[in-house]
Every structure is written in structure tokens, then in C-alpha cells.
Amino acid sequence: MAAYVDHEFEGGFILDEGKLRKISELIQNRYDSEVLIFSVYRGDSYSYMTKEVGDVVNEDNDDWRAISRLEILINSEDVNLKFNFSERNFSINITGSNRDTVFFAIFRFKRIH
């Protein structure tokens, strides 16, 4: 039986380079790095997907081109995980075949917040 968690964090969340790299590192240590995808949505209506955290960090975050939303996606055999960072909200959606894996993931990422 699959387990899932949908959690929306209260208050703001400043996602700086250090936190983004930490999240990426935690994911890559736990899961195959090939399943990690960053979906970047910018204020100029441009969006793209990348597997490299450096592409996101190197974005020129000017006012009209600033990143308005960032999704971090994982789709592995063990778990499907989606982080959604936007100007107003930070949420995590996790679905997995193993309840312990799902709850371990939410526990780890709550500690970063």
C-alpha cells in the first residue's frame, strides 16, 4: 500500500544558494541523482527544466526576470517527491510505496525549514 504526505509550510521560506545546494545534496545522497529535476519558472514567462543545481544558482535574478517559482522533482522507484517554492508558499508532496521512506523524507526536509 502506498503512502503520501502533502505538507504546506507556514510563513515564508528564503531559498538561498546554500539551502538549495543542501536540498540537492540530501536528495542525491538518498536517491539516484538521475531522477532529480529542477523546473524553473521566471518572471519573464520563460521556463525550463534542468538536472544541474548550478543552472538554477547561476540564474540572473533581476527584477523582471527573477525566478517566480521553482519545483524540485524526484521520480524514482521508491518515491515521487515534489518541492514547490514560490513567492508566497513552500510545499512538499511525497508519494511512495514505503511509508517509512515517505515519512523519513518529510522529516528530513522539515528540519531544513
N, CA, C and O atoms as a GROMACS GRO file, in nm:
protein
  452
    1MET      N    1   0.085  -0.118   0.000
    1MET     CA    2   0.000   0.000   0.000
    1MET      C    3   0.089   0.123   0.000
    1MET      O    4   0.186   0.130   0.076
    2ALA      N    5   0.058   0.219  -0.083
    2ALA     CA    6   0.136   0.342  -0.094
    2ALA      C    7   0.100   0.440   0.017
    2ALA      O    8  -0.011   0.438   0.071
    3ALA      N    9   0.195   0.525   0.050
    3ALA     CA   10   0.174   0.630   0.149
    3ALA      C   11   0.198   0.764   0.081
    3ALA      O   12   0.269   0.773  -0.019
    4TYR      N   13   0.137   0.869   0.137
    4TYR     CA   14   0.160   1.002   0.081
    4TYR      C   15   0.156   1.106   0.191
    4TYR      O   16   0.095   1.085   0.297
    5VAL      N   17   0.220   1.218   0.165
    5VAL     CA   18   0.218   1.334   0.254
    5VAL      C   19   0.210   1.458   0.167
    5VAL      O   20   0.287   1.473   0.072
    6ASP      N   21   0.117   1.546   0.197
    6ASP     CA   22   0.110   1.680   0.139
    6ASP      C   23   0.128   1.775   0.255
    6ASP      O   24   0.049   1.774   0.350
    7HIS      N   25   0.231   1.858   0.250
    7HIS     CA   26   0.257   1.950   0.360
    7HIS      C   27   0.289   2.088   0.306
    7HIS      O   28   0.380   2.104   0.224
    8GLU      N   29   0.214   2.188   0.351
    8GLU     CA   30   0.242   2.326   0.315
    8GLU      C   31   0.296   2.395   0.438
    8GLU      O   32   0.233   2.395   0.544
    9PHE      N   33   0.413   2.454   0.425
    9PHE     CA   34   0.478   2.521   0.536
    9PHE      C   35   0.416   2.658   0.557
    9PHE      O   36   0.382   2.727   0.462
   10GLU      N   37   0.404   2.697   0.682
   10GLU     CA   38   0.352   2.830   0.715
   10GLU      C   39   0.466   2.930   0.710
   10GLU      O   40   0.582   2.897   0.738
   11GLY      N   41   0.431   3.053   0.675
   11GLY     CA   42   0.532   3.158   0.671
   11GLY      C   43   0.619   3.148   0.547
   11GLY      O   44   0.604   3.057   0.466
   12GLY      N   45   0.708   3.241   0.534
   12GLY     CA   46   0.794   3.246   0.418
   12GLY      C   47   0.910   3.151   0.428
   12GLY      O   48   0.938   3.096   0.535
   13PHE      N   49   0.977   3.133   0.318
   13PHE     CA   50   1.095   3.048   0.313
   13PHE      C   51   1.192   3.111   0.215
   13PHE      O   52   1.161   3.121   0.096
   14ILE      N   53   1.306   3.154   0.262
   14ILE     CA   54   1.407   3.212   0.175
   14ILE      C   55   1.496   3.099   0.126
   14ILE      O   56   1.566   3.035   0.204
   15LEU      N   57   1.492   3.076  -0.002
   15LEU     CA   58   1.570   2.969  -0.063
   15LEU      C   59   1.696   3.031  -0.122
   15LEU      O   60   1.697   3.073  -0.238
   16ASP      N   61   1.800   3.036  -0.043
   16ASP     CA   62   1.927   3.090  -0.092
   16ASP      C   63   2.010   2.976  -0.152
   16ASP      O   64   1.969   2.860  -0.150
   17GLU      N   65   2.127   3.011  -0.203
   17GLU     CA   66   2.211   2.911  -0.268
   17GLU      C   67   2.249   2.798  -0.173
   17GLU      O   68   2.251   2.682  -0.213
   18GLY      N   69   2.280   2.832  -0.048
   18GLY     CA   70   2.319   2.730   0.049
   18GLY      C   71   2.210   2.628   0.074
   18GLY      O   72   2.236   2.508   0.076
   19LYS      N   73   2.086   2.676   0.093
   19LYS     CA   74   1.973   2.584   0.118
   19LYS      C   75   1.942   2.500  -0.005
   19LYS      O   76   1.912   2.381   0.006
   20LEU      N   77   1.949   2.563  -0.122
   20LEU     CA   78   1.922   2.489  -0.246
   20LEU      C   79   2.025   2.378  -0.267
   20LEU      O   80   1.990   2.266  -0.304
   21ARG      N   81   2.150   2.410  -0.243
   21ARG     CA   82   2.255   2.308  -0.257
   21ARG      C   83   2.240   2.198  -0.151
   21ARG      O   84   2.266   2.081  -0.180
   22LYS      N   85   2.198   2.235  -0.030
   22LYS     CA   86   2.178   2.136   0.076
   22LYS      C   87   2.064   2.040   0.040
   22LYS      O   88   2.077   1.919   0.057
   23ILE      N   89   1.953   2.095  -0.008
   23ILE     CA   90   1.841   2.012  -0.051
   23ILE      C   91   1.886   1.917  -0.163
   23ILE      O   92   1.856   1.798  -0.160
   24SER      N   93   1.957   1.971  -0.260
   24SER     CA   94   2.006   1.891  -0.372
   24SER      C   95   2.099   1.780  -0.323
   24SER      O   96   2.091   1.666  -0.369
   25GLU      N   97   2.188   1.814  -0.230
   25GLU     CA   98   2.280   1.715  -0.173
   25GLU      C   99   2.206   1.604  -0.098
   25GLU      O  100   2.239   1.487  -0.114
   26LEU      N  101   2.107   1.642  -0.016
   26LEU     CA  102   2.029   1.541   0.056
   26LEU      C  103   1.959   1.446  -0.039
   26LEU      O  104   1.957   1.324  -0.017
   27ILE      N  105   1.903   1.501  -0.145
   27ILE     CA  106   1.833   1.418  -0.243
   27ILE      C  107   1.930   1.325  -0.314
   27ILE      O  108   1.902   1.206  -0.329
   28GLN      N  109   2.044   1.378  -0.357
   28GLN     CA  110   2.141   1.297  -0.430
   28GLN      C  111   2.204   1.190  -0.343
   28GLN      O  112   2.242   1.083  -0.392
   29ASN      N  113   2.216   1.216  -0.213
   29ASN     CA  114   2.270   1.114  -0.122
   29ASN      C  115   2.169   1.002  -0.098
   29ASN      O  116   2.208   0.888  -0.073
   30ARG      N  117   2.043   1.033  -0.105
   30ARG     CA  118   1.937   0.936  -0.075
   30ARG      C  119   1.887   0.862  -0.198
   30ARG      O  120   1.853   0.744  -0.192
   31TYR      N  121   1.883   0.933  -0.313
   31TYR     CA  122   1.828   0.878  -0.436
   31TYR      C  123   1.931   0.890  -0.547
   31TYR      O  124   2.029   0.962  -0.534
   32ASP      N  125   1.908   0.820  -0.654
   32ASP     CA  126   1.991   0.830  -0.773
   32ASP      C  127   1.982   0.972  -0.827
   32ASP      O  128   1.873   1.025  -0.846
   33SER      N  129   2.096   1.034  -0.851
   33SER     CA  130   2.097   1.174  -0.896
   33SER      C  131   2.030   1.193  -1.031
   33SER      O  132   1.993   1.305  -1.067
   34GLU      N  133   2.014   1.085  -1.107
   34GLU     CA  134   1.949   1.095  -1.238
   34GLU      C  135   1.800   1.127  -1.228
   34GLU      O  136   1.741   1.172  -1.326
   35VAL      N  137   1.740   1.105  -1.112
   35VAL     CA  138   1.596   1.128  -1.100
   35VAL      C  139   1.564   1.270  -1.053
   35VAL      O  140   1.447   1.305  -1.041
   36LEU      N  141   1.665   1.353  -1.027
   36LEU     CA  142   1.647   1.488  -0.976
   36LEU      C  143   1.632   1.586  -1.092
   36LEU      O  144   1.719   1.594  -1.179
   37ILE      N  145   1.521   1.660  -1.092
   37ILE     CA  146   1.496   1.759  -1.197
   37ILE      C  147   1.452   1.890  -1.132
   37ILE      O  148   1.370   1.889  -1.040
   38PHE      N  149   1.507   2.001  -1.179
   38PHE     CA  150   1.466   2.134  -1.136
   38PHE      C  151   1.382   2.197  -1.247
   38PHE      O  152   1.426   2.205  -1.361
   39SER      N  153   1.261   2.241  -1.212
   39SER     CA  154   1.177   2.315  -1.306
   39SER      C  155   1.178   2.460  -1.262
   39SER      O  156   1.133   2.493  -1.152
   40VAL      N  157   1.228   2.547  -1.348
   40VAL     CA  158   1.246   2.689  -1.317
   40VAL      C  159   1.143   2.770  -1.395
   40VAL      O  160   1.129   2.754  -1.517
   41TYR      N  161   1.071   2.856  -1.324
   41TYR     CA  162   0.972   2.946  -1.385
   41TYR      C  163   1.014   3.089  -1.354
   41TYR      O  164   1.026   3.126  -1.237
   42ARG      N  165   1.037   3.169  -1.457
   42ARG     CA  166   1.085   3.305  -1.437
   42ARG      C  167   0.975   3.408  -1.461
   42ARG      O  168   0.873   3.378  -1.523
   43GLY      N  169   0.998   3.528  -1.410
   43GLY     CA  170   0.903   3.638  -1.422
   43GLY      C  171   0.881   3.685  -1.564
   43GLY      O  172   0.779   3.749  -1.592
   44ASP      N  173   0.972   3.655  -1.656
   44ASP     CA  174   0.956   3.694  -1.796
   44ASP      C  175   0.885   3.586  -1.878
   44ASP      O  176   0.893   3.585  -2.000
   45SER      N  177   0.815   3.497  -1.809
   45SER     CA  178   0.736   3.388  -1.870
   45SER      C  179   0.822   3.281  -1.938
   45SER      O  180   0.771   3.204  -2.019
   46TYR      N  181   0.947   3.277  -1.906
   46TYR     CA  182   1.036   3.173  -1.957
   46TYR      C  183   1.044   3.063  -1.852
   46TYR      O  184   1.050   3.091  -1.733
   47SER      N  185   1.043   2.938  -1.896
   47SER     CA  186   1.059   2.826  -1.804
   47SER      C  187   1.146   2.720  -1.871
   47SER      O  188   1.153   2.710  -1.993
   48TYR      N  189   1.211   2.643  -1.786
   48TYR     CA  190   1.294   2.535  -1.838
   48TYR      C  191   1.314   2.430  -1.728
   48TYR      O  192   1.285   2.455  -1.611
   49MET      N  193   1.364   2.315  -1.768
   49MET     CA  194   1.396   2.206  -1.676
   49MET      C  195   1.544   2.175  -1.690
   49MET      O  196   1.601   2.180  -1.799
   50THR      N  197   1.606   2.143  -1.576
   50THR     CA  198   1.748   2.109  -1.576
   50THR      C  199   1.776   2.007  -1.466
   50THR      O  200   1.701   1.996  -1.370
   51LYS      N  201   1.883   1.935  -1.481
   51LYS     CA  202   1.926   1.841  -1.378
   51LYS      C  203   2.041   1.898  -1.295
   51LYS      O  204   2.088   1.834  -1.202
   52GLU      N  205   2.086   2.019  -1.328
   52GLU     CA  206   2.202   2.080  -1.265
   52GLU      C  207   2.162   2.193  -1.170
   52GLU      O  208   2.101   2.290  -1.213
   53VAL      N  209   2.196   2.180  -1.043
   53VAL     CA  210   2.168   2.286  -0.946
   53VAL      C  211   2.243   2.414  -0.984
   53VAL      O  212   2.195   2.524  -0.956
   54GLY      N  213   2.359   2.400  -1.048
   54GLY     CA  214   2.436   2.516  -1.091
   54GLY      C  215   2.361   2.604  -1.190
   54GLY      O  216   2.378   2.726  -1.188
   55ASP      N  217   2.279   2.544  -1.275
   55ASP     CA  218   2.199   2.623  -1.370
   55ASP      C  219   2.102   2.714  -1.295
   55ASP      O  220   2.081   2.829  -1.335
   56VAL      N  221   2.044   2.664  -1.189
   56VAL     CA  222   1.948   2.742  -1.110
   56VAL      C  223   2.022   2.851  -1.033
   56VAL      O  224   1.977   2.966  -1.031
   57VAL      N  225   2.132   2.816  -0.971
   57VAL     CA  226   2.210   2.911  -0.891
   57VAL      C  227   2.266   3.023  -0.979
   57VAL      O  228   2.276   3.137  -0.934
   58ASN      N  229   2.301   2.992  -1.101
   58ASN     CA  230   2.362   3.091  -1.191
   58ASN      C  231   2.260   3.180  -1.262
   58ASN      O  232   2.300   3.266  -1.342
   59GLU      N  233   2.132   3.162  -1.235
   59GLU     CA  234   2.030   3.247  -1.295
   59GLU      C  235   2.055   3.394  -1.258
   59GLU      O  236   2.086   3.425  -1.144
   60ASP      N  237   2.040   3.483  -1.356
   60ASP     CA  238   2.046   3.626  -1.330
   60ASP      C  239   1.910   3.666  -1.276
   60ASP      O  240   1.814   3.677  -1.353
   61ASN      N  241   1.900   3.687  -1.147
   61ASN     CA  242   1.772   3.703  -1.080
   61ASN      C  243   1.730   3.850  -1.073
   61ASN      O  244   1.695   3.900  -0.966
   62ASP      N  245   1.734   3.920  -1.190
   62ASP     CA  246   1.690   4.059  -1.197
   62ASP      C  247   1.541   4.068  -1.173
   62ASP      O  248   1.469   3.968  -1.179
   63ASP      N  249   1.494   4.190  -1.145
   63ASP     CA  250   1.353   4.211  -1.111
   63ASP      C  251   1.255   4.149  -1.209
   63ASP      O  252   1.168   4.072  -1.168
   64TRP      N  253   1.266   4.178  -1.336
   64TRP     CA  254   1.167   4.131  -1.432
   64TRP      C  255   1.194   3.988  -1.479
   64TRP      O  256   1.109   3.925  -1.541
   65ARG      N  257   1.313   3.938  -1.450
   65ARG     CA  258   1.346   3.800  -1.489
   65ARG      C  259   1.360   3.708  -1.369
   65ARG      O  260   1.396   3.592  -1.386
   66ALA      N  261   1.333   3.757  -1.251
   66ALA     CA  262   1.354   3.679  -1.129
   66ALA      C  263   1.278   3.547  -1.133
   66ALA      O  264   1.171   3.537  -1.194
   67ILE      N  265   1.333   3.448  -1.067
   67ILE     CA  266   1.265   3.319  -1.055
   67ILE      C  267   1.141   3.340  -0.970
   67ILE      O  268   1.150   3.384  -0.855
   68SER      N  269   1.024   3.309  -1.026
   68SER     CA  270   0.899   3.325  -0.952
   68SER      C  271   0.854   3.194  -0.888
   68SER      O  272   0.780   3.194  -0.789
   69ARG      N  273   0.898   3.083  -0.945
   69ARG     CA  274   0.864   2.952  -0.889
   69ARG      C  275   0.973   2.852  -0.925
   69ARG      O  276   1.028   2.853  -1.035
   70LEU      N  277   1.002   2.766  -0.830
   70LEU     CA  278   1.099   2.659  -0.853
   70LEU      C  279   1.038   2.530  -0.801
   70LEU      O  280   0.991   2.524  -0.688
   71GLU      N  281   1.040   2.429  -0.885
   71GLU     CA  282   0.996   2.296  -0.843
   71GLU      C  283   1.116   2.203  -0.849
   71GLU      O  284   1.194   2.205  -0.945
   72ILE      N  285   1.130   2.123  -0.746
   72ILE     CA  286   1.232   2.019  -0.744
   72ILE      C  287   1.157   1.887  -0.747
   72ILE      O  288   1.077   1.858  -0.658
   73LEU      N  289   1.184   1.807  -0.848
   73LEU     CA  290   1.108   1.685  -0.872
   73LEU      C  291   1.198   1.562  -0.864
   73LEU      O  292   1.311   1.562  -0.911
   74ILE      N  293   1.144   1.459  -0.803
   74ILE     CA  294   1.211   1.330  -0.796
   74ILE      C  295   1.108   1.225  -0.833
   74ILE      O  296   0.997   1.223  -0.779
   75ASN      N  297   1.144   1.140  -0.924
   75ASN     CA  298   1.055   1.031  -0.963
   75ASN      C  299   1.140   0.904  -0.970
   75ASN      O  300   1.202   0.874  -1.072
   76SER      N  301   1.142   0.830  -0.858
   76SER     CA  302   1.222   0.708  -0.852
   76SER      C  303   1.130   0.590  -0.823
   76SER      O  304   1.008   0.607  -0.810
   77GLU      N  305   1.187   0.473  -0.814
   77GLU     CA  306   1.108   0.354  -0.781
   77GLU      C  307   1.051   0.364  -0.641
   77GLU      O  308   0.940   0.316  -0.615
   78ASP      N  309   1.126   0.426  -0.549
   78ASP     CA  310   1.085   0.433  -0.409
   78ASP      C  311   0.986   0.545  -0.379
   78ASP      O  312   0.897   0.529  -0.296
   79VAL      N  313   1.003   0.658  -0.447
   79VAL     CA  314   0.928   0.776  -0.406
   79VAL      C  315   0.911   0.873  -0.522
   79VAL      O  316   0.997   0.884  -0.609
   80ASN      N  317   0.798   0.943  -0.521
   80ASN     CA  318   0.774   1.058  -0.608
   80ASN      C  319   0.766   1.178  -0.515
   80ASN      O  320   0.683   1.182  -0.425
   81LEU      N  321   0.852   1.275  -0.538
   81LEU     CA  322   0.861   1.387  -0.447
   81LEU      C  323   0.860   1.517  -0.527
   81LEU      O  324   0.925   1.527  -0.631
   82LYS      N  325   0.786   1.615  -0.478
   82LYS     CA  326   0.780   1.745  -0.545
   82LYS      C  327   0.788   1.854  -0.440
   82LYS      O  328   0.704   1.864  -0.350
   83PHE      N  329   0.891   1.936  -0.452
   83PHE     CA  330   0.902   2.058  -0.372
   83PHE      C  331   0.851   2.171  -0.458
   83PHE      O  332   0.885   2.179  -0.576
   84ASN      N  333   0.772   2.259  -0.402
   84ASN     CA  334   0.722   2.374  -0.475
   84ASN      C  335   0.757   2.500  -0.397
   84ASN      O  336   0.702   2.525  -0.290
   85PHE      N  337   0.849   2.578  -0.450
   85PHE     CA  338   0.889   2.704  -0.389
   85PHE      C  339   0.835   2.816  -0.477
   85PHE      O  340   0.865   2.821  -0.596
   86SER      N  341   0.757   2.905  -0.419
   86SER     CA  342   0.711   3.021  -0.493
   86SER      C  343   0.724   3.143  -0.402
   86SER      O  344   0.768   3.132  -0.288
   87GLU      N  345   0.684   3.258  -0.454
   87GLU     CA  346   0.695   3.382  -0.376
   87GLU      C  347   0.614   3.377  -0.248
   87GLU      O  348   0.649   3.444  -0.151
   88ARG      N  349   0.508   3.300  -0.246
   88ARG     CA  350   0.417   3.300  -0.132
   88ARG      C  351   0.409   3.168  -0.057
   88ARG      O  352   0.351   3.162   0.051
   89ASN      N  353   0.465   3.063  -0.112
   89ASN     CA  354   0.439   2.934  -0.050
   89ASN      C  355   0.555   2.838  -0.070
   89ASN      O  356   0.633   2.848  -0.165
   90PHE      N  357   0.564   2.745   0.021
   90PHE     CA  358   0.661   2.636   0.014
   90PHE      C  359   0.586   2.510   0.053
   90PHE      O  360   0.535   2.500   0.165
   91SER      N  361   0.578   2.414  -0.037
   91SER     CA  362   0.507   2.291  -0.006
   91SER      C  363   0.585   2.170  -0.055
   91SER      O  364   0.669   2.179  -0.144
   92ILE      N  365   0.554   2.057   0.006
   92ILE     CA  366   0.613   1.929  -0.032
   92ILE      C  367   0.501   1.829  -0.053
   92ILE      O  368   0.409   1.819   0.028
   93ASN      N  369   0.510   1.755  -0.161
   93ASN     CA  370   0.418   1.645  -0.190
   93ASN      C  371   0.503   1.520  -0.210
   93ASN      O  372   0.592   1.518  -0.296
   94ILE      N  373   0.475   1.416  -0.132
   94ILE     CA  374   0.552   1.293  -0.140
   94ILE      C  375   0.457   1.175  -0.150
   94ILE      O  376   0.360   1.165  -0.074
   95THR      N  377   0.484   1.086  -0.244
   95THR     CA  378   0.412   0.961  -0.256
   95THR      C  379   0.516   0.850  -0.270
   95THR      O  380   0.613   0.864  -0.343
   96GLY      N  381   0.494   0.741  -0.198
   96GLY     CA  382   0.590   0.632  -0.208
   96GLY      C  383   0.527   0.500  -0.168
   96GLY      O  384   0.422   0.495  -0.104
   97SER      N  385   0.594   0.393  -0.208
   97SER     CA  386   0.542   0.259  -0.178
   97SER      C  387   0.575   0.217  -0.035
   97SER      O  388   0.514   0.124   0.018
   98ASN      N  389   0.670   0.287   0.028
   98ASN     CA  390   0.711   0.252   0.163
   98ASN      C  391   0.682   0.369   0.258
   98ASN      O  392   0.736   0.478   0.241
   99ARG      N  393   0.597   0.345   0.355
   99ARG     CA  394   0.557   0.450   0.449
   99ARG      C  395   0.677   0.512   0.522
   99ARG      O  396   0.682   0.633   0.540
  100ASP      N  397   0.772   0.429   0.563
  100ASP     CA  398   0.890   0.479   0.633
  100ASP      C  399   0.971   0.574   0.544
  100ASP      O  400   1.020   0.677   0.591
  101THR      N  401   0.985   0.541   0.417
  101THR     CA  402   1.057   0.627   0.324
  101THR      C  403   0.989   0.762   0.310
  101THR      O  404   1.056   0.865   0.311
  102VAL      N  405   0.858   0.762   0.298
  102VAL     CA  406   0.782   0.886   0.283
  102VAL      C  407   0.797   0.973   0.407
  102VAL      O  408   0.824   1.093   0.397
  103PHE      N  409   0.779   0.915   0.525
  103PHE     CA  410   0.785   0.994   0.646
  103PHE      C  411   0.928   1.035   0.682
  103PHE      O  412   0.948   1.140   0.743
  104PHE      N  413   1.026   0.955   0.643
  104PHE     CA  414   1.165   0.995   0.662
  104PHE      C  415   1.195   1.118   0.577
  104PHE      O  416   1.262   1.210   0.624
  105ALA      N  417   1.147   1.119   0.454
  105ALA     CA  418   1.172   1.232   0.365
  105ALA      C  419   1.110   1.361   0.420
  105ALA      O  420   1.176   1.464   0.421
  106ILE      N  421   0.987   1.356   0.465
  106ILE     CA  422   0.923   1.478   0.518
  106ILE      C  423   0.994   1.523   0.645
  106ILE      O  424   1.009   1.644   0.666
  107PHE      N  425   1.037   1.432   0.729
  107PHE     CA  426   1.109   1.467   0.850
  107PHE      C  427   1.240   1.539   0.817
  107PHE      O  428   1.270   1.642   0.878
  108ARG      N  429   1.316   1.487   0.723
  108ARG     CA  430   1.444   1.548   0.685
  108ARG      C  431   1.426   1.689   0.634
  108ARG      O  432   1.503   1.779   0.669
  109PHE      N  433   1.324   1.710   0.550
  109PHE     CA  434   1.309   1.840   0.488
  109PHE      C  435   1.240   1.942   0.578
  109PHE      O  436   1.254   2.062   0.557
  110LYS      N  437   1.166   1.897   0.676
  110LYS     CA  438   1.111   1.987   0.776
  110LYS      C  439   1.223   2.048   0.859
  110LYS      O  440   1.214   2.163   0.903
  111ARG      N  441   1.330   1.972   0.881
  111ARG     CA  442   1.442   2.022   0.961
  111ARG      C  443   1.516   2.134   0.890
  111ARG      O  444   1.576   2.218   0.956
  112ILE      N  445   1.515   2.138   0.758
  112ILE     CA  446   1.581   2.245   0.683
  112ILE      C  447   1.505   2.375   0.700
  112ILE      O  448   1.564   2.482   0.709
  113HIS      N  449   1.374   2.365   0.703
  113HIS     CA  450   1.288   2.484   0.712
  113HIS      C  451   1.312   2.550   0.845
  113HIS      O  452   1.250   2.653   0.874
   0.00000   0.00000   0.00000
